[in-house]
Amino acid sequence: MIDQKKPLVQSVERALDILETIFAQNSAMRSSDIACKLGLNANTANNLIRTLYRRGYLTQDENGRYLLGGKCARLGEASDRWSLLREAALDSLKNLSVETGDGVTLGVNDGGKLHCVLVLMATGAVQVLEKQLWLERLHTTAGGKVLLAGMAPYELDDWLKRAKLVTLTPRTLSDPKKLRAEVELTRQRGWATCIDEAVDGLAAIGVPVTDSQGRVVAAVAQSFPTFYPTSGKIVIAERVKIQQRYAQEIAAKYEIRL
């Protein structure tokens, strides 16, 4: 277990900040722009950027601006630990989307952050999110609450101590006590809802994908306009049963592949 209280290495943090800034920018950046955005001294930024460039983590375009390099791509490929889960889930999630008419997200808990390994749009289009800029969303999504409910008590305690509980709407559960109560409710009933907590006017329902040992390995979630459940267009209990049926399918297929 990593000691969260020990100080971090500033130069490493700055180097990672540079990579994450270029990643989020979605376009090549000049060294001066990177330094300005991060509030770094120009010489400090240049030294870090030069090191990352020589090690292959950055590359340059024809104008000398910086982009993520091939080393980052190889690390990304190596970090994709969810290909078997994605394969196991794809057909089931397609069928779920067709049956309900709504899109579906398959999310996992990646070190205390929500990572979407597969997204199916309501149109039937399949996406693997290569650039997911929002990660601190376990507390603002139905799938995230399901994943929090799958944590052991000590894991949840640790996560609450270090998590950034950002507030996105007036209904966001950014108070640790209220969030803990919601997570416990999710654990007891086996499903989660999220009403106007991430975006005003958007609701979601999520259920766990649980292995034979009872561990939550992923969360299946669907989102739709808030007026769907409030108007009766979607009955939450009925949608939960449908999602649980497909989540059980995914779990069975996934275990065969392991």
Secondary structure, 3 states (H helix, E strand, C coil): CCCCCCCCCHHHHHHHHHHHHHHHHCCCECHHHHHHHHCCCHHHHHHHHHHHHHCCCEEECCCCCEEECHHHHHHHHHHCCCHHHHHHHHHHHHHHHHHHCCCEEEEEECCCCEEEEEEECCCCCEECCCCCCCCCCCCCCHHHHHHHHCCCHHHHHHHHHHCCCCCCCCCCCCCHHHHHHHHHHHHHHCCEEEECCCCCCEEEEEEEEECCCCCEEEEEEEEEECHHHHHCCCCHHHHHHHHHHHHHHHHHHHHHHC
